[in-house]
Amino acid sequence: MIISMKKGATKEQVDNVKDLIQSFGYRVHESIGSERVVFGAIGDERGKHRLTSLEAQPGVEKVIPILSPYKLASRETQPYPTVLDIGLGVTVGGKRLLIIAGPCAVESREQIMAVGDSVSKSGAHMLRGGAFKPRTSPYAFQGLMQDGLVLLAEARKMYNLPVVTEVMDISSIEIISQYADCLQVGARNIQNFQLLKEVGKTKKPVLLKRGMATTIDEFLMSAEYVLSGGNSQVILCERGIRTFEPSTRNTLDISAVPVLKEKTHLPVLVDPSHGTGHARYVEPMAYAAIAAGADGLMIEVHPKPEEAFSDGPQSLRPDDFFRVMQGITRISAAMGREL
């Protein structure tokens, strides 16, 4: 349920309604706009008749049922976009686009420093890199683990770039949180509900990547798990879905961007690297994503893609990334956005 207070409702009236919602056994999600306060009552719907009675309270304008199953992620609860502060002056969800760049995996100090230096000079705002890598084959490179985290932290300090890296399981949350500015939940874990609950207890921004066969509503329900745990700092990332088409690694669902922007207030990114699987397609899909209304991009960059331990074919070389960033600057200006 949404409880909208009247324009000009007093602080006493607002506090009274908030206390009543909590006394009914509901958790309160409070949105303070420029003109009015809106409460989202989160809890067992069997007691919703008690919430409807709040329309009789002084200062209450109306009580509205939330129709979508994802209560906290829905625009019904919060009609205006969420803007998140990731740290080091980096934000996402506002007019300014967020560009995350870096290798699929941290392989060595030389590699991650070279990437950090190049993407920073090209205008990227965040550095990505996997320390713990979920791989289809048990024989593939699994990441440098804690050593990789240490290298990411070193690159963060050297180039003043917040870092995002993947959390694969509950046991790794604590150690990764010590090094990373943002926790990524990958496509393979998007419906690992116990993991989502645990990252929902952290105070770190969480980047959720859409699963290979996850519908948009299922994607938003995964976000709801994190939000319902008390962590309001959720970023969504479209990274392609599995279809019958073999020409690309995945089918990048650009249409998911306007659909998500219509359904949720959360920031929406696009990963054209995983979405296509081929470096030559990253540039046009990056431009398309911005034109569709995405709040940012996640792009894989490697100094020597032919020697990469993972995802080399979809990684841009630093010079190519610099050129793509110039194009992104032009497209973003045309869309009324900025870098």
VEXDREN-2710 file (C-alpha; in Angstrom, 1 decimal):
% VEXDREN-2710
k/r/px/py/pz
1/MET/0.0/0.0/0.0
2/ILE/1.0/3.6/-0.7
3/ILE/-0.1/6.3/1.8
4/SER/0.2/9.7/0.3
5/MET/0.2/12.7/2.6
6/LYS/-1.5/16.0/1.7
7/LYS/0.5/18.9/0.4
8/GLY/1.3/20.9/3.5
9/ALA/0.7/18.1/6.0
10/THR/2.3/18.9/9.4
11/LYS/5.2/17.1/10.8
12/GLU/3.0/15.9/13.6
13/GLN/0.5/14.4/11.1
14/VAL/3.3/12.7/9.2
15/ASP/4.8/11.2/12.3
16/ASN/1.5/10.0/13.5
17/VAL/0.7/8.2/10.3
18/LYS/4.2/6.6/10.2
19/ASP/3.7/5.4/13.8
20/LEU/0.3/3.9/12.9
21/ILE/1.7/2.0/9.9
22/GLN/4.4/0.5/12.1
23/SER/1.9/-0.4/14.8
24/PHE/-0.1/-2.4/12.2
25/GLY/3.0/-4.6/11.8
26/TYR/4.3/-3.0/8.5
27/ARG/7.7/-1.7/7.6
28/VAL/7.7/1.9/6.4
29/HIS/9.5/3.0/3.2
30/GLU/9.4/6.8/3.3
31/SER/9.8/9.1/0.2
32/ILE/10.1/12.8/0.9
33/GLY/9.3/14.8/-2.2
34/SER/9.4/18.6/-2.8
35/GLU/5.7/19.0/-2.0
36/ARG/4.6/15.9/-0.1
37/VAL/5.6/12.8/1.9
38/VAL/4.7/9.3/0.6
39/PHE/4.8/6.2/2.6
40/GLY/5.1/2.6/1.3
41/ALA/3.8/0.0/3.8
42/ILE/5.7/-3.2/3.3
43/GLY/4.4/-6.4/4.9
44/ASP/1.6/-9.0/4.9
45/GLU/-1.2/-8.0/2.6
46/ARG/-3.8/-9.8/4.8
47/GLY/-3.9/-6.7/7.0
48/LYS/-4.3/-4.2/4.2
49/HIS/-7.9/-3.3/5.4
50/ARG/-6.2/-1.6/8.4
51/LEU/-4.1/0.5/6.1
52/THR/-7.1/1.7/4.1
53/SER/-8.6/3.1/7.3
54/LEU/-5.7/5.6/7.4
55/GLU/-7.5/7.7/4.8
56/ALA/-9.5/9.1/7.8
57/GLN/-6.4/10.3/9.5
58/PRO/-5.6/14.1/9.4
59/GLY/-3.1/15.0/6.7
60/VAL/-3.6/11.8/4.6
61/GLU/-4.6/12.5/1.0
62/LYS/-5.2/8.9/-0.2
63/VAL/-4.3/5.3/0.3
64/ILE/-3.4/3.4/-2.9
65/PRO/-2.9/-0.4/-3.4
66/ILE/0.4/-1.3/-5.0
67/LEU/-0.5/-3.6/-7.9
68/SER/3.0/-4.8/-8.8
69/PRO/4.5/-7.7/-6.8
70/TYR/7.8/-5.7/-6.4
71/LYS/6.7/-3.1/-3.9
72/LEU/9.9/-1.3/-3.2
73/ALA/11.3/-1.4/-6.7
74/SER/8.1/-0.1/-8.3
75/ARG/7.5/3.4/-9.6
76/GLU/4.2/3.2/-7.8
77/THR/6.1/3.5/-4.6
78/GLN/8.6/6.0/-5.8
79/PRO/7.6/7.9/-9.0
80/TYR/10.9/9.8/-9.4
81/PRO/14.3/8.2/-10.3
82/THR/16.7/7.1/-7.6
83/VAL/20.1/8.6/-7.7
84/LEU/22.8/6.6/-5.9
85/ASP/26.1/7.9/-4.6
86/ILE/28.8/5.2/-5.2
87/GLY/31.7/7.1/-3.7
88/LEU/34.6/9.2/-4.8
89/GLY/32.2/11.7/-6.4
90/VAL/30.6/9.0/-8.7
91/THR/26.8/8.8/-8.9
92/VAL/24.3/6.9/-11.1
93/GLY/20.7/7.5/-11.9
94/GLY/20.7/11.3/-12.6
95/LYS/21.5/13.3/-15.6
96/ARG/25.2/12.1/-15.6
97/LEU/25.9/8.7/-17.2
98/LEU/28.0/6.1/-15.4
99/ILE/30.7/4.4/-17.4
100/ILE/32.2/1.3/-15.8
101/ALA/35.2/-0.3/-17.6
102/GLY/37.8/-2.9/-17.0
103/PRO/38.7/-6.5/-17.6
104/CYS/36.6/-9.6/-17.0
105/ALA/39.1/-10.8/-14.5
106/VAL/42.0/-9.4/-12.6
107/GLU/45.0/-11.3/-13.9
108/SER/48.1/-9.5/-12.6
109/ARG/49.2/-6.2/-11.2
110/GLU/50.6/-5.1/-14.5
111/GLN/47.3/-5.8/-16.3
112/ILE/44.9/-4.1/-13.9
113/MET/47.2/-1.1/-13.5
114/ALA/47.4/-0.7/-17.3
115/VAL/43.6/-0.9/-17.6
116/GLY/43.0/1.4/-14.7
117/ASP/45.3/4.0/-16.2
118/SER/43.8/3.8/-19.7
119/VAL/40.1/3.8/-18.8
120/SER/40.7/6.6/-16.3
121/LYS/42.3/8.8/-19.0
122/SER/39.5/7.9/-21.4
123/GLY/36.8/9.2/-19.0
124/ALA/35.5/6.1/-17.3
125/HIS/34.1/6.6/-13.8
126/MET/34.5/3.1/-12.3
127/LEU/36.8/0.2/-12.6
128/ARG/35.5/-3.4/-13.0
129/GLY/37.4/-6.6/-12.5
130/GLY/36.6/-10.1/-11.3
131/ALA/38.5/-11.5/-8.3
132/PHE/36.3/-14.5/-7.9
133/LYS/35.2/-15.8/-11.3
134/PRO/32.2/-18.1/-11.8
135/ARG/33.1/-20.1/-14.9
136/THR/31.1/-22.7/-16.9
137/SER/34.1/-25.1/-16.8
138/PRO/35.7/-26.1/-13.5
139/TYR/39.0/-26.2/-15.3
140/ALA/38.8/-22.5/-16.4
141/PHE/40.6/-19.7/-14.6
142/GLN/38.7/-19.0/-11.3
143/GLY/40.2/-15.7/-10.4
144/LEU/43.0/-14.5/-8.1
145/MET/40.5/-14.3/-5.2
146/GLN/41.8/-12.1/-2.3
147/ASP/45.0/-11.3/-4.2
148/GLY/42.8/-9.9/-6.9
149/LEU/40.9/-7.8/-4.4
150/VAL/44.1/-6.3/-3.1
151/LEU/45.1/-5.3/-6.7
152/LEU/41.7/-3.8/-7.3
153/ALA/42.1/-1.7/-4.1
154/GLU/45.5/-0.6/-5.3
155/ALA/44.2/0.5/-8.7
156/ARG/41.3/2.3/-7.0
157/LYS/43.7/4.4/-4.9
158/MET/46.1/5.0/-7.8
159/TYR/43.5/6.2/-10.3
160/ASN/40.7/7.4/-8.0
161/LEU/38.2/5.0/-9.5
162/PRO/35.6/3.2/-7.4
163/VAL/35.6/-0.5/-8.1
164/VAL/32.9/-3.1/-8.6
165/THR/33.6/-6.8/-8.4
166/GLU/31.4/-9.9/-8.3
167/VAL/30.2/-11.6/-5.1
168/MET/29.6/-15.3/-5.8
169/ASP/28.5/-16.7/-2.5
170/ILE/27.6/-15.6/1.0
171/SER/31.0/-16.5/2.5
172/SER/32.8/-14.0/0.3
173/ILE/30.6/-10.9/1.0
174/GLU/32.5/-9.8/4.1
175/ILE/36.0/-9.9/2.5
176/ILE/34.8/-8.3/-0.8
177/SER/33.0/-5.5/1.1
178/GLN/36.4/-4.5/2.6
179/TYR/37.8/-3.8/-0.8
180/ALA/35.0/-3.0/-3.2
181/ASP/32.8/0.1/-3.5
182/CYS/30.0/-1.9/-5.2
183/LEU/29.0/-5.5/-5.0
184/GLN/28.0/-7.2/-8.3
185/VAL/25.6/-10.2/-8.3
186/GLY/26.2/-11.9/-11.7
187/ALA/23.7/-13.4/-14.1
188/ARG/24.2/-16.9/-12.7
189/ASN/23.2/-15.8/-9.2
190/ILE/20.4/-13.4/-10.0
191/GLN/17.9/-15.9/-8.4
192/ASN/20.1/-17.1/-5.6
193/PHE/17.7/-15.7/-3.1
194/GLN/19.8/-16.4/0.0
195/LEU/22.7/-14.4/-1.5
196/LEU/20.4/-11.6/-2.4
197/LYS/19.1/-11.5/1.1
198/GLU/22.6/-11.2/2.5
199/VAL/23.8/-8.5/0.2
200/GLY/20.5/-6.7/1.2
201/LYS/21.9/-6.5/4.7
202/THR/25.1/-4.7/3.5
203/LYS/25.5/-0.9/3.2
204/LYS/27.2/-1.2/-0.2
205/PRO/25.6/-0.4/-3.6
206/VAL/24.6/-3.7/-5.3
207/LEU/24.7/-4.1/-9.1
208/LEU/22.4/-6.9/-10.3
209/LYS/23.0/-8.4/-13.7
210/ARG/19.9/-9.9/-15.5
211/GLY/20.0/-13.7/-15.9
212/MET/20.2/-15.4/-19.2
213/ALA/16.6/-16.6/-19.0
214/THR/15.2/-14.1/-16.5
215/THR/12.1/-12.1/-17.4
216/ILE/11.9/-8.4/-16.5
217/ASP/9.5/-9.0/-13.7
218/GLU/11.7/-11.8/-12.3
219/PHE/14.6/-9.4/-12.5
220/LEU/12.7/-6.8/-10.5
221/MET/11.7/-9.4/-7.9
222/SER/15.4/-10.2/-7.4
223/ALA/16.0/-6.5/-6.8
224/GLU/13.1/-6.6/-4.3
225/TYR/15.0/-9.2/-2.3
226/VAL/17.9/-6.8/-1.8
227/LEU/15.6/-3.8/-1.2
228/SER/13.5/-5.6/1.3
229/GLY/16.6/-6.5/3.3
230/GLY/17.1/-2.7/4.0
231/ASN/19.6/-1.9/1.2
232/SER/18.1/0.7/-1.1
233/GLN/21.2/1.0/-3.2
234/VAL/20.4/-1.2/-6.2
235/ILE/21.5/-0.8/-9.8
236/LEU/20.1/-3.0/-12.6
237/CYS/22.2/-4.2/-15.6
238/GLU/20.9/-5.7/-18.8
239/ARG/23.5/-8.0/-20.2
240/GLY/21.7/-10.0/-22.8
241/ILE/19.4/-13.0/-22.7
242/ARG/19.7/-16.5/-24.2
243/THR/17.7/-17.0/-27.4
244/PHE/17.9/-19.2/-30.5
245/GLU/20.2/-16.8/-32.3
246/PRO/23.8/-18.0/-32.5
247/SER/25.4/-15.0/-34.2
248/THR/26.1/-13.3/-30.9
249/ARG/26.9/-14.7/-27.5
250/ASN/23.6/-13.4/-26.1
251/THR/20.7/-11.4/-27.5
252/LEU/21.1/-7.9/-26.0
253/ASP/17.6/-6.8/-25.0
254/ILE/17.7/-3.1/-25.6
255/SER/13.9/-2.9/-25.3
256/ALA/14.4/-3.9/-21.6
257/VAL/15.8/-0.4/-20.9
258/PRO/12.6/1.6/-21.6
259/VAL/10.5/-1.2/-20.0
260/LEU/12.5/-1.1/-16.8
261/LYS/12.6/2.7/-16.8
262/GLU/8.8/2.6/-16.9
263/LYS/8.4/0.0/-14.2
264/THR/11.1/1.0/-11.7
265/HIS/12.8/4.0/-10.2
266/LEU/16.1/2.1/-10.0
267/PRO/19.1/3.1/-12.2
268/VAL/19.5/0.9/-15.3
269/LEU/22.8/0.0/-17.0
270/VAL/23.6/-2.0/-20.1
271/ASP/26.6/-4.3/-20.7
272/PRO/27.1/-4.5/-24.5
273/SER/30.2/-6.7/-24.0
274/HIS/28.5/-9.7/-22.5
275/GLY/25.4/-8.8/-24.4
276/THR/27.1/-9.5/-27.8
277/GLY/30.2/-11.4/-27.0
278/HIS/32.1/-9.7/-29.9
279/ALA/34.2/-6.6/-29.5
280/ARG/33.1/-5.3/-32.9
281/TYR/29.5/-5.1/-31.8
282/VAL/30.2/-3.3/-28.5
283/GLU/30.3/0.2/-30.0
284/PRO/26.9/0.3/-31.8
285/MET/25.2/-1.5/-28.9
286/ALA/26.7/1.0/-26.4
287/TYR/25.3/3.9/-28.5
288/ALA/21.9/2.2/-28.8
289/ALA/21.7/1.6/-25.1
290/ILE/22.2/5.3/-24.3
291/ALA/19.7/6.3/-27.0
292/ALA/17.2/3.9/-25.3
293/GLY/17.6/5.7/-22.0
294/ALA/20.2/3.7/-20.1
295/ASP/21.8/5.4/-17.1
296/GLY/25.2/4.0/-18.0
297/LEU/27.3/1.2/-19.5
298/MET/29.6/-1.6/-18.4
299/ILE/32.3/-2.3/-20.9
300/GLU/35.1/-4.8/-20.9
301/VAL/38.6/-3.5/-21.6
302/HIS/41.8/-5.5/-21.7
303/PRO/45.3/-4.3/-22.9
304/LYS/45.8/-7.6/-24.8
305/PRO/42.5/-9.3/-25.5
306/GLU/44.2/-12.1/-27.3
307/GLU/46.0/-13.1/-24.1
308/ALA/43.0/-12.6/-21.7
309/PHE/42.3/-15.4/-19.3
310/SER/38.6/-14.9/-19.9
311/ASP/36.2/-13.1/-22.4
312/GLY/39.0/-11.9/-24.6
313/PRO/36.8/-11.8/-27.8
314/GLN/34.4/-9.3/-26.3
315/SER/37.0/-7.0/-24.8
316/LEU/38.0/-3.7/-26.3
317/ARG/41.6/-2.6/-26.5
318/PRO/42.4/0.7/-24.7
319/ASP/42.6/2.7/-27.9
320/ASP/39.3/1.3/-29.1
321/PHE/37.7/2.2/-25.8
322/PHE/39.0/5.8/-26.0
323/ARG/37.3/6.1/-29.5
324/VAL/34.1/4.6/-28.2
325/MET/34.1/7.1/-25.3
326/GLN/34.3/9.9/-27.8
327/GLY/31.2/8.6/-29.5
328/ILE/29.4/8.1/-26.2
329/THR/30.1/11.7/-25.4
330/ARG/28.3/12.8/-28.6
331/ILE/25.4/10.4/-28.2
332/SER/24.9/11.4/-24.5
333/ALA/24.8/15.1/-25.4
334/ALA/22.2/14.4/-28.1
335/MET/20.1/12.6/-25.4
336/GLY/20.4/15.5/-22.9
337/ARG/22.8/13.5/-20.7
338/GLU/26.4/14.1/-19.8
339/LEU/29.5/12.2/-18.7
END
